[in-house]
């Protein structure tokens, strides 16, 4: 409805190659009405990805080249979540992902400090110290237990703690980022560079920047990556809503930024989503 009834009439007759102009005008036709995030920007992101795809076809070039890249022809990626039904099956899958050459595994946590501590120790013991692990608390902790969990992850050599607190808790994330050596990763709930700026500090409330291209669009993600680069912060693109189109757009963006760290890969969800497209 947003695309058809709100943005559609504006887009008719516009130059489809004027991606920056269109992004800017779509944003400002809504911020005057108080809509600066959420599904309105999600709709903008879909339009923006389509325009970049159209530009790639028009110029006969991959989008990463239109963005000035690529910086690399190979994107390091981690598997997002162990979704197998039993603990034993999860541990077997973790070892298989390591043997297949993935750059790590992100564990979904948020089940409470004791349960999460047991999970991370069990997986670390199984895959060994030479394999990257990441923790995602799914916004479920308060500061005290998040700090305790962070110290456990530090001791186990985890790469980051993602989304530890409620997404609205900017002061709490700042407290964690200052208290822990473990990087704090945030981004999936933020859709524009304007929303990211308070998190980038000073003082910083995150250490790893995670724009989700399906929510920011390629144009928006590039603005966020530029702000991160100016602060020497790494970018690890988030992938939540899994479609082949969205993942392709994310990879093009990731290849074109100098601050790229690692790419999220939703293995099972991607396979399921694409069967229904």
DOFI-47526 format. One line per 2 residues: number of its first residue (from 1); their letters; for each residue x, y, z of N, C-alpha, C. Coordinates in steps of 0.001 Angstrom, whole numbers, always signed. Layout:
BEGIN
NUM	a	X:Y:Z:X:Y:Z:X:Y:Z  ...
***
This chain:
BEGIN
1	xx	+825:-1208:+0:+0:+0:+0:+860:+1258:+0  +1940:+1263:+796:+2822:+2431:+833:+3420:+2686:-537
3	xx	+3881:+1616:-1194:+4491:+1779:-2511:+3448:+2178:-3544  +2303:+1494:-3538:+1303:+1735:-4575:+627:+3095:-4423
5	xx	+195:+3423:-3203:-658:+4593:-3011:+91:+5854:-2606  +1228:+5698:-1927:+1951:+6883:-1461:+3123:+7230:-2376
7	xx	+4016:+6262:-2591:+5212:+6540:-3380:+4968:+6423:-4883  +4070:+5522:-5279:+3843:+5271:-6698:+3505:+6506:-7510
9	xx	+2519:+7299:-7090:+2184:+8495:-7866:+3347:+9461:-8023  +4190:+9570:-7003:+5366:+10444:-7113:+6377:+9893:-8113
11	xx	+6570:+8577:-8110:+7621:+7972:-8924:+7322:+8021:-10421  +6055:+8015:-10782:+5706:+8009:-12205:+6283:+9238:-12915
13	xx	+7060:+8988:-13961:+7654:+10065:-14739:+9008:+10527:-14247  +9474:+10011:-13107:+10794:+10396:-12594:+11901:+9655:-13348
15	xx	+13086:+10213:-13343:+14251:+9578:-13940:+14704:+8434:-13033  +14610:+7183:-13450:+14953:+6067:-12563:+16431:+5987:-12226
17	xx	+17272:+6701:-12979:+18705:+6694:-12663:+19074:+7719:-11602  +18131:+8589:-11242:+18394:+9613:-10216:+18108:+9032:-8832
19	xx	+18889:+8022:-8469:+18594:+7265:-7251:+18722:+8117:-5992  +19768:+8911:-5907:+19978:+9756:-4724:+18859:+10784:-4594
21	xx	+18462:+11378:-5706:+17389:+12370:-5690:+16079:+11737:-5231  +15782:+10572:-5775:+14534:+9893:-5413:+14542:+9496:-3943
23	xx	+15650:+8947:-3463:+15747:+8575:-2048:+15497:+9793:-1162  +16141:+10892:-1495:+16006:+12116:-693:+14564:+12617:-688
25	xx	+13926:+12624:-1840:+12566:+13157:-1921:+11551:+12234:-1249  +11752:+10928:-1385:+10850:+10002:-699:+10955:+10169:+812
27	xx	+12179:+10340:+1289:+12353:+10513:+2739:+11684:+11798:+3217  +11913:+12885:+2521:+11420:+14175:+2999:+9927:+14368:+2771
29	xx	+9339:+13620:+1856:+7879:+13727:+1716:+7160:+13038:+2871  +7918:+12286:+3681:+7315:+11606:+4827:+7771:+12140:+6175
31	xx	+9004:+12655:+6254:+9437:+13130:+7574:+8634:+14345:+8018  +8081:+15114:+7092:+7237:+16243:+7485:+5929:+15768:+8108
33	xx	+5596:+14485:+7891:+4401:+13892:+8494:+4747:+13072:+9733  +6013:+13112:+10131:+6438:+12379:+11316:+6835:+10947:+11066
35	xx	+6958:+10538:+9799:+7324:+9162:+9469:+8802:+9129:+9055  +9665:+8749:+9982:+11107:+8782:+9705:+11751:+7402:+9835
37	xx	+10950:+6374:+9995:+11490:+5024:+10135:+10406:+4005:+9855  +10628:+2780:+10314:+9626:+1745:+10216:+9300:+1352:+8786
39	xx	+8025:+982:+8561:+7628:+412:+7275:+7717:+1410:+6127  +7639:+2709:+6429:+7780:+3695:+5369:+9182:+3616:+4757
41	xx	+10199:+3535:+5617:+11570:+3428:+5106:+11815:+2040:+4521  +11159:+1013:+5060:+11253:-311:+4441:+10772:-262:+2989
43	xx	+9668:+444:+2757:+9153:+582:+1394:+10133:+1353:+513  +10731:+2415:+1067:+11765:+3142:+338:+12910:+2217:-39
45	xx	+13290:+1326:+903:+14401:+411:+654:+14106:-497:-532  +12879:-996:-618:+12524:-1843:-1749:+12609:-1110:-3072
47	xx	+12116:+116:-3085:+12201:+931:-4297:+13657:+1204:-4654  +14446:+1532:-3650:+15852:+1859:-3887:+16611:+669:-4465
49	xx	+16386:-526:-3929:+17057:-1709:-4468:+16652:-1942:-5920  +15371:-1736:-6226:+14905:-1912:-7610:+15572:-918:-8546
51	xx	+15754:+322:-8091:+16391:+1338:-8923:+17873:+1023:-9156  +18555:+517:-8140:+19954:+123:-8318:+20059:-1066:-9288
53	xx	+19139:-2011:-9173:+19122:-3140:-10097:+18891:-2664:-11536  +17967:-1717:-11697:+17701:-1147:-13007:+18927:-434:-13558
55	xx	+19633:+293:-12683:+20844:+991:-13123:+21917:+1:-13567  +22050:-1103:-12826:+23020:-2114:-13226:+22720:-2680:-14602
57	xx	+21442:-2928:-14868:+21055:-3432:-16190:+21284:-2364:-17271  +20982:-1114:-16917:+21132:-23:-17888:+22598:+141:-18307
59	xx	+23495:+91:-17335:+24912:+319:-17619:+25672:-973:-17916  +25018:-2108:-17761:+25676:-3379:-18025:+26792:-3664:-17051
61	xx	+26586:-3326:-15786:+27626:-3488:-14778:+27005:-3928:-13460  +27755:-4700:-12656:+27247:-5047:-11326:+27134:-3801:-10458
63	xx	+26211:-3839:-9526:+25971:-2677:-8676:+27209:-2300:-7881  +27996:-3293:-7459:+29192:-2957:-6677:+30147:-2078:-7477
65	xx	+30180:-2230:-8791:+31020:-1358:-9612:+30426:+41:-9717  +29113:+131:-9807:+28473:+1450:-9819:+28714:+2191:-8512
67	xx	+28902:+1439:-7441:+29184:+2038:-6124:+30664:+2384:-5945  +31488:+2030:-6930:+32914:+2363:-6853:+33804:+1208:-6475
69	xx	+33242:+23:-6328:+34012:-1150:-5939:+34262:-2058:-7140  +34527:-3335:-6846:+34544:-3935:-5513:+35905:-3850:-4842
71	xx	+35889:-3826:-3521:+37129:-3920:-2765:+37617:-5355:-2683  +36696:-6311:-2831:+37052:-7721:-2758:+36117:-8526:-3637
73	xx	+36604:-9648:-4114:+35764:-10551:-4884:+35206:-11682:-4051  +35592:-11733:-2777:+35139:-12790:-1873:+34688:-12157:-565
75	xx	+33481:-12478:-137:+32934:-11933:+1101:+32964:-12999:+2191  +33667:-12713:+3252:+33652:-13606:+4398:+32261:-13579:+5024
77	xx	+31735:-14770:+5364:+30364:-14848:+5866:+30275:-15790:+7062  +29347:-15475:+7956:+29063:-16378:+9074:+27629:-16904:+8952
79	xx	+27411:-18107:+9452:+26075:-18703:+9463:+25298:-18118:+10640  +24073:-17716:+10374:+23254:-17080:+11397:+22346:-18103:+12065
81	xx	+22734:-18568:+13242:+21899:-19439:+14040:+22107:-20919:+13784  +21957:-21686:+14857:+21910:-23141:+14777:+20460:-23542:+15025
83	xx	+19755:-23933:+13979:+18304:-24125:+14048:+17910:-25606:+14117  +18862:-26465:+14347:+18568:-27886:+14411:+17766:-28191:+15690
85	xx	+16975:-29264:+15695:+16030:-29494:+16793:+16635:-29979:+18101  +17837:-30527:+18075:+18452:-31038:+19302:+19833:-30431:+19494
87	xx	+20298:-30464:+20731:+21628:-29948:+21039:+22689:-30720:+20263  +22549:-32033:+20226:+23525:-32847:+19506:+23578:-32477:+18027
89	xx	+22409:-32286:+17432:+22369:-31916:+16017:+22960:-30532:+15785  +22752:-29623:+16718:+23329:-28280:+16605:+24853:-28334:+16654
91	xx	+25386:-29144:+17548:+26839:-29254:+17656:+27435:-29889:+16404  +26751:-30885:+15865:+27217:-31503:+14620:+27190:-30507:+13467
93	xx	+26114:-29691:+13415:+26009:-28681:+12360:+27101:-27634:+12500  +27392:-27233:+13733:+28434:-26231:+13960:+29777:-26718:+13423
95	xx	+30098:-27952:+13685:+31363:-28496:+13195:+31352:-28610:+11675  +30212:-28963:+11107:+30109:-29059:+9647:+30292:-27695:+8996
97	xx	+29699:-26645:+9588:+29865:-25298:+9038:+31336:-24876:+9086  +32007:-25230:+10139:+33439:-24921:+10239:+34213:-25627:+9128
99	xx	+33913:-26893:+8915:+34623:-27671:+7896:+34303:-27187:+6490  +33104:-26603:+6296:+32719:-26089:+4981:+33379:-24753:+4659
101	xx	+34045:-24141:+5621:+34790:-22917:+5353:+34081:-21626:+5706  +32947:-21695:+6402:+32295:-20464:+6844:+33192:-19720:+7829
103	xx	+33001:-18405:+7882:+33835:-17570:+8741:+33401:-17522:+10184  +32387:-18274:+10544:+31937:-18315:+11921:+30467:-18656:+12005
105	xx	+29952:-18670:+13231:+28545:-18949:+13501:+28055:-17947:+14536  +26853:-17420:+14299:+26202:-16569:+15297:+25193:-17396:+16075
107	xx	+25305:-17347:+17395:+24408:-18091:+18268:+23304:-17177:+18760  +22062:-17628:+18641:+20936:-16872:+19167:+20797:-17167:+20659
109	xx	+20888:-16120:+21453:+20869:-16248:+22902:+19574:-15635:+23437  +19643:-14973:+24585:+18458:-14337:+25134:+17573:-15261:+25948
111	xx	+18100:-16412:+26359:+17320:-17372:+27141:+17592:-17278:+28639  +18310:-16247:+29041:+18696:-16103:+30441:+20170:-16390:+30613
113	xx	+20763:-15797:+31632:+22211:-15838:+31794:+22731:-17262:+31947  +22095:-18079:+32764:+22599:-19434:+32986:+22497:-20271:+31723
115	xx	+21329:-20238:+31069:+21148:-21041:+29857:+22082:-20573:+28750  +22227:-19264:+28587:+23103:-18752:+27537:+24561:-19087:+27811
117	xx	+24957:-19027:+29083:+26336:-19372:+29439:+26617:-20828:+29104  +25666:-21706:+29416:+25836:-23124:+29080:+25954:-23316:+27569
119	xx	+25123:-22602:+26812:+25129:-22748:+25354:+26460:-22321:+24753  +26940:-21145:+25121:+28158:-20636:+24484:+29368:-21462:+24859
121	xx	+29404:-21948:+26092:+30536:-22797:+26492:+30512:-24132:+25764  +29319:-24691:+25616:+29192:-25986:+24944:+29623:-25885:+23479
123	xx	+29180:-24846:+22791:+29540:-24701:+21382:+31023:-24388:+21230  +31552:-23518:+22080:+32983:-23209:+22001:+33830:-24456:+22222
125	xx	+33483:-25262:+23212:+34234:-26487:+23458:+34188:-27413:+22250  +33076:-27420:+21527:+32906:-28360:+20422:+33648:-27924:+19169
127	xx	+33627:-26630:+18861:+34253:-26178:+17611:+35710:-25783:+17790  +36153:-25623:+19036:+37535:-25250:+19282:+37746:-23748:+19307
129	xx	+38942:-23358:+19727:+39251:-21941:+19909:+39604:-21226:+18620  +39788:-21971:+17526:+40259:-21381:+16261:+39123:-21050:+15302
131	xx	+37893:-20934:+15801:+36737:-20674:+14942:+35934:-19528:+15543  +35523:-18582:+14698:+34842:-17385:+15179:+33397:-17689:+15589
133	xx	+33027:-17184:+16756:+31655:-17273:+17245:+31165:-15879:+17599  +29878:-15653:+17370:+29232:-14372:+17633:+27989:-14638:+18473
135	xx	+27643:-13717:+19356:+26460:-13880:+20179:+25424:-12815:+19878  +24156:-13244:+19734:+23039:-12327:+19494:+22017:-12529:+20609
137	xx	+21872:-11522:+21461:+20961:-11621:+22603:+19532:-11228:+22270  +19279:-10820:+21026:+17911:-10568:+20551:+17191:-9519:+21395
139	xx	+17940:-8538:+21898:+17400:-7390:+22634:+16797:-7759:+23997  +17137:-8889:+24583:+16368:-9421:+25710:+16967:-9178:+27092
141	xx	+18154:-8606:+27166:+18790:-8445:+28469:+18624:-7039:+29027  +18835:-6921:+30334:+19043:-5629:+30975:+20537:-5460:+31217
143	xx	+20940:-4268:+31586:+22366:-3937:+31571:+23195:-4881:+32432  +22741:-5156:+33668:+23540:-5957:+34581:+23872:-7333:+34040
145	xx	+22863:-8090:+33612:+23105:-9432:+33078:+23784:-9390:+31718  +23520:-8357:+30937:+24221:-8225:+29656:+25718:-8050:+29889
147	xx	+26067:-7295:+30907:+27479:-7109:+31242:+28104:-8433:+31680  +27370:-9195:+32471:+27876:-10498:+32919:+28041:-11452:+31738
149	xx	+27052:-11485:+30857:+27158:-12327:+29674:+28319:-11884:+28794  +28478:-10582:+28633:+29579:-10068:+27831:+30924:-10522:+28338
151	xx	+31084:-10581:+29645:+32366:-11027:+30213:+32598:-12510:+29969  +31522:-13290:+29971:+31648:-14704:+29617:+32090:-14843:+28167
153	xx	+31464:-14080:+27280:+31815:-14145:+25860:+33247:-13674:+25625  +33665:-12643:+26350:+35061:-12189:+26241:+36022:-13317:+26573
155	xx	+35749:-14010:+27669:+36644:-15082:+28111:+36687:-16230:+27116  +35605:-16419:+26359:+35529:-17503:+25384:+35981:-17078:+23989
157	xx	+36415:-15827:+23842:+36939:-15374:+22560:+35887:-15104:+21507  +34682:-14722:+21913:+33646:-14365:+20946:+34015:-13055:+20248
159	xx	+33441:-12860:+19053:+33769:-11696:+18234:+32924:-10483:+18580  +31682:-10708:+19017:+30846:-9588:+19427:+29642:-10082:+20205
161	xx	+28981:-9145:+20875:+27666:-9350:+21478:+26705:-8416:+20739  +25742:-9016:+20056:+24804:-8259:+19228:+23479:-8043:+19955
163	xx	+22911:-6853:+19771:+21566:-6538:+20257:+21354:-6986:+21701  +22191:-6543:+22620:+22077:-7054:+23988:+20887:-6524:+24767
165	xx	+20497:-5270:+24530:+19463:-4610:+25319:+18292:-4215:+24424  +17241:-3680:+25027:+16122:-3181:+24234:+16626:-2173:+23207
167	xx	+16106:-2200:+21977:+16637:-1331:+20923:+16483:+155:+21226  +15589:+505:+22159:+15419:+1914:+22535:+16427:+2371:+23590
169	xx	+17185:+1428:+24155:+18055:+1745:+25298:+19437:+2209:+24835  +19501:+3395:+24298:+20774:+3968:+23868:+21740:+4157:+25029
171	xx	+21326:+4737:+26182:+22268:+4899:+27300:+22823:+3564:+27799  +21978:+2530:+27845:+22454:+1234:+28299:+23495:+643:+27374
173	xx	+23298:+779:+26080:+24294:+289:+25126:+25605:+1065:+25253  +25506:+2348:+25521:+26732:+3126:+25749:+27488:+2604:+26961
175	xx	+26755:+2286:+28013:+27390:+1759:+29225:+28107:+447:+28931  +27465:-432:+28176:+28091:-1711:+27832:+29324:-1507:+26955
177	xx	+29205:-653:+25955:+30323:-425:+25036:+31549:+112:+25769  +31322:+915:+26779:+32434:+1455:+27567:+33011:+421:+28529
179	xx	+32161:-471:+29046:+32588:-1395:+30096:+33263:-2646:+29559  +32936:-3046:+28340:+33421:-4311:+27802:+34507:-4098:+26755
181	xx	+35479:-5008:+26722:+36405:-5067:+25596:+35739:-5751:+24400  +34782:-6623:+24671:+34024:-7298:+23619:+33234:-6275:+22814
183	xx	+33334:-6280:+21483:+32564:-5334:+20671:+31056:-5537:+20816  +30339:-4428:+20824:+28883:-4434:+20808:+28439:-4154:+19374
185	xx	+27557:-5016:+18845:+27081:-4887:+17465:+25602:-4512:+17472  +25259:-3486:+16695:+23880:-2974:+16649:+23593:-2472:+15237
187	xx	+22327:-2567:+14831:+21967:-1938:+13560:+20645:-2352:+12954  +20150:-3545:+13246:+18982:-4036:+12508:+17724:-3212:+12743
189	xx	+17638:-2514:+13870:+16442:-1717:+14164:+16545:-282:+13647  +17700:+73:+13100:+17952:+1445:+12652:+17947:+1476:+11126
191	xx	+17272:+2464:+10555:+17048:+2430:+9115:+17691:+3569:+8330  +18145:+4606:+8974:+18740:+5736:+8260:+20009:+6177:+8978
193	xx	+20826:+6958:+8256:+22014:+7514:+8900:+21639:+8434:+10053  +20470:+9075:+9967:+20023:+9939:+11058:+19787:+9127:+12327
195	xx	+19218:+7928:+12177:+18979:+7084:+13341:+20279:+6501:+13884  +21255:+6261:+13019:+22530:+5704:+13476:+23393:+6722:+14218
197	xx	+23308:+7991:+13837:+24275:+8970:+14339:+24394:+9015:+15860  +23303:+9019:+16633:+23475:+9044:+18085:+24226:+7833:+18630
199	xx	+24131:+6706:+17938:+24807:+5488:+18374:+26310:+5534:+18074  +26693:+6380:+17114:+28094:+6466:+16718:+28902:+7398:+17613
201	xx	+28184:+8116:+18508:+28855:+8919:+19515:+29316:+10278:+19031  +30082:+10932:+19911:+30528:+10401:+21207:+29516:+10611:+22324
203	xx	+29540:+9718:+23339:+30258:+8433:+23363:+29529:+7391:+22532  +30281:+6431:+22010:+29708:+5392:+21159:+28840:+4433:+21970
205	xx	+27803:+3925:+21321:+26955:+2895:+21916:+27105:+1567:+21176  +28025:+1516:+20218:+28278:+289:+19456:+29715:+307:+18959
207	xx	+30173:-872:+18570:+31527:-1011:+18013:+31518:-1611:+16618  +30431:-2304:+16273:+30251:-2889:+14944:+28918:-2397:+14405
209	xx	+28936:-1834:+13209:+27759:-1218:+12597:+27087:-2239:+11686  +25768:-2449:+11877:+25054:-3516:+11173:+23834:-2998:+10390
211	xx	+24013:-2244:+9344:+22844:-1866:+8540:+22254:-3084:+7839  +20954:-3107:+7729:+20245:-4172:+7017:+19708:-3576:+5717
213	xx	+20272:-3978:+4595:+19964:-3357:+3312:+18482:-3489:+2958  +17837:-4561:+3408:+16417:-4710:+3125:+15580:-3693:+3882
215	xx	+16172:-3007:+4849:+15466:-1985:+5617:+16010:-585:+5347  +17234:-493:+4871:+17849:+810:+4612:+17885:+1155:+3131
217	xx	+17794:+137:+2274:+18107:+327:+874:+19609:+413:+682  +20051:+306:-563:+21479:+418:-851:+21959:+1850:-619
219	xx	+21179:+2822:-1055:+21566:+4225:-869:+21696:+4559:+605  +20712:+4161:+1394:+20775:+4428:+2826:+21924:+3707:+3494
221	xx	+22166:+2453:+3098:+23265:+1681:+3680:+24612:+2334:+3383  +24761:+2884:+2188:+26019:+3559:+1845:+26235:+4800:+2706
223	xx	+25177:+5528:+3012:+25302:+6687:+3898:+25741:+6245:+5296  +25165:+5152:+5773:+25518:+4631:+7091:+26964:+4147:+7099
225	xx	+27370:+3441:+6042:+28748:+2950:+5964:+29749:+4095:+5920  +29405:+5189:+5238:+30299:+6346:+5186:+30461:+6960:+6571
227	xx	+29367:+7042:+7333:+29460:+7565:+8693:+30306:+6654:+9562  +30181:+5340:+9384:+30991:+4389:+10141:+32462:+4508:+9772
229	xx	+32740:+4620:+8475:+34129:+4725:+8019:+34801:+5971:+8591  +34060:+7065:+8666:+34633:+8300:+9198:+35045:+8156:+10655
231	xx	+34452:+7181:+11347:+34769:+6930:+12747:+35616:+5677:+12924  +36093:+5129:+11815:+36927:+3929:+11789:+36234:+2742:+12458
233	xx	+34937:+2591:+12177:+34165:+1482:+12717:+33876:+476:+11618  +33987:-825:+11900:+33704:-1839:+10884:+32215:-1991:+10638
235	xx	+31882:-2455:+9433:+30495:-2673:+9030:+30301:-4160:+8746  +29300:-4741:+9400:+28945:-6148:+9197:+27476:-6201:+8803
237	xx	+27173:-6199:+7514:+25776:-6108:+7084:+24884:-7180:+7710  +23772:-6713:+8240:+22778:-7604:+8849:+21825:-8105:+7774
239	xx	+21374:-9339:+7900:+20354:-9885:+7007:+19287:-10532:+7871  +18119:-9902:+7943:+17031:-10444:+8728:+15929:-11016:+7857
241	xx	+15352:-10179:+6993:+14314:-10614:+6055:+15001:-11249:+4852  +14791:-12533:+4659:+15607:-13266:+3703:+14897:-13469:+2375
243	xx	+15367:-12789:+1364:+14962:-13044:-20:+16221:-13058:-870  +16146:-13765:-1987:+17300:-13786:-2880:+17661:-12403:-3366
245	xx	+16649:-11590:-3665:+16896:-10225:-4125:+17603:-9410:-3046  +17116:-9524:-1827:+17706:-8761:-735:+19133:-9170:-443
247	xx	+19398:-10471:-482:+20761:-10942:-222:+21697:-10505:-1346  +21228:-10574:-2592:+22058:-10112:-3713:+22395:-8637:-3555
249	xx	+21410:-7823:-3169:+21665:-6398:-2955:+22658:-6186:-1825  +22530:-6982:-767:+23442:-6865:+375:+24863:-7194:-28
251	xx	+25041:-8238:-818:+26391:-8612:-1240:+27024:-7539:-2120  +26233:-6925:-2994:+26767:-5860:-3832:+27232:-4683:-2975
253	xx	+26415:-4317:-2004:+26794:-3250:-1072:+28041:-3626:-285  +28069:-4835:+262:+29196:-5259:+1096:+30515:-5227:+338
255	xx	+30487:-5622:-933:+31719:-5662:-1725:+32253:-4272:-2032  +31425:-3254:-1880:+31808:-1908:-2317:+32210:-985:-1182
257	xx	+32285:-1496:+56:+32628:-613:+1174:+33995:-997:+1753  +34827:-15:+2064:+36166:-317:+2572:+36173:-839:+3997
259	xx	+35094:-593:+4746:+35057:-965:+6159:+34358:-2301:+6394  +34170:-3102:+5339:+33487:-4383:+5470:+34231:-5308:+6424
261	xx	+33463:-5956:+7320:+34044:-6894:+8283:+33667:-8331:+7946  +32367:-8626:+7955:+31885:-9978:+7692:+30401:-9877:+7361
263	xx	+29892:-10865:+6633:+28525:-10855:+6121:+27683:-11919:+6814  +26486:-11553:+7259:+25547:-12529:+7804:+24932:-13344:+6671
265	xx	+24797:-14659:+6916:+24175:-15534:+5926:+23143:-16410:+6616  +21877:-16208:+6252:+20764:-16965:+6827:+20533:-18201:+5962
267	xx	+21221:-19265:+6263:+21263:-20425:+5373:+19888:-21043:+5166  +19262:-21564:+6220:+17989:-22263:+6063:+16866:-21302:+5682
269	xx	+16838:-20116:+6282:+15770:-19169:+5992:+15811:-18699:+4546  +16989:-18523:+4014:+17116:-18110:+2616:+16556:-19178:+1685
271	xx	+16885:-20428:+1953:+16387:-21514:+1118:+14869:-21583:+1167  +14294:-21438:+2350:+12837:-21501:+2497:+12157:-20306:+1839
273	xx	+12717:-19102:+2052:+12098:-17894:+1496:+12062:-17941:-22  +13149:-18372:-627:+13219:-18352:-2082:+12319:-19395:-2737
275	xx	+11923:-20421:-1993:+10982:-21392:-2537:+9588:-20800:-2703  +9323:-19707:-1958:+7991:-19107:-1988:+7949:-17830:-2818
277	x	+9029:-17488:-3488:+9062:-16264:-4301:+8775:-16579:-5771
***
